[in-house]
Amino acid sequence: SQKIEQNSEALNIQEGKTATLTCNYTNYSPAYLQWYRQDPGRGPVFLLLIRENEKEKRKERLKVTFDTTLKQSLFHITASQPADSATYLCALVAGGYQKVTFGTGTKLQVIP
Amino acid sequence: DAGITQSPRYKITETGRQVTLMCHQTWSHSYMFWYRQDLGHGLRLIYYSAAADITDKGEVPDGYVVSRSKTENFPLTLESATRSQTSVYFCASSEWRLGTGELFFGEGSRLTVL
């Protein structure tokens, strides 16, 4: 069966360090992989998209990698700040724009 | 304000009652979606719509009804609410012309069924 796995345990890191979140998937052939941020009591907000033929994408302090052989995406936040504390969701887009499937998310806590 | 709005934000109801959650978007996006979010399950797709009068089932459609008579509105109805439908419901929209499948979410509707 299809599965998207994110580390269900919270990730605590020190301010200024690089946070790395993992998204693994099985039985998918995604055209895109997306990352969203979700704050408590709010809806998810889109951050980045990476296509299947792209290895890496950057946006300011964010970097996403996509390895279709390993079936894995890594999401990095460099020089992390307490304001980066949130839950981060990965989502796969496969088979059409309506086919967006989400992982369960990883909660990141950046400690001052 | 432009964007996607959901109402009500909070709702408490009783088992067996009908409940309708409203969703309105001002971007004229083609696609609209309803997701529910539960601990341990993440976001799961209930129904989606590709355009007015076109709807289709997602992963967990049982017990829900949708309609889309106008592009900007996509209400979700629980015809006879059950306790298992206690959840946070998110409406989202997207536009295929953007080419990314990016979803724009509302703030959510927290539903409690007693």
Chai-1 contact restraints between the chains, C-beta under 6 A:
chainA,res_idxA,chainB,res_idxB,connection_type,confidence,min_distance_angstrom,max_distance_angstrom,comment,restraint_id
A,Y32,B,G101,contact,1.0,0.0,6.0,A-B,restraint_1
A,G43,B,F90,contact,1.0,0.0,6.0,A-B,restraint_2
A,G43,B,F105,contact,1.0,0.0,6.0,A-B,restraint_3
A,G43,B,G106,contact,1.0,0.0,6.0,A-B,restraint_4
A,G43,B,E107,contact,1.0,0.0,6.0,A-B,restraint_5
A,G43,B,G108,contact,1.0,0.0,6.0,A-B,restraint_6
A,P44,B,F105,contact,1.0,0.0,6.0,A-B,restraint_7
A,F46,B,E102,contact,1.0,0.0,6.0,A-B,restraint_8
A,L49,B,T100,contact,1.0,0.0,6.0,A-B,restraint_9
A,V93,B,G101,contact,1.0,0.0,6.0,A-B,restraint_10
A,Y97,B,W96,contact,1.0,0.0,6.0,A-B,restraint_11
A,Y97,B,G101,contact,1.0,0.0,6.0,A-B,restraint_12
A,Q98,B,Y48,contact,1.0,0.0,6.0,A-B,restraint_13
A,V100,B,G101,contact,1.0,0.0,6.0,A-B,restraint_14
A,F102,B,G42,contact,1.0,0.0,6.0,A-B,restraint_15
A,F102,B,L43,contact,1.0,0.0,6.0,A-B,restraint_16
A,T104,B,G42,contact,1.0,0.0,6.0,A-B,restraint_17
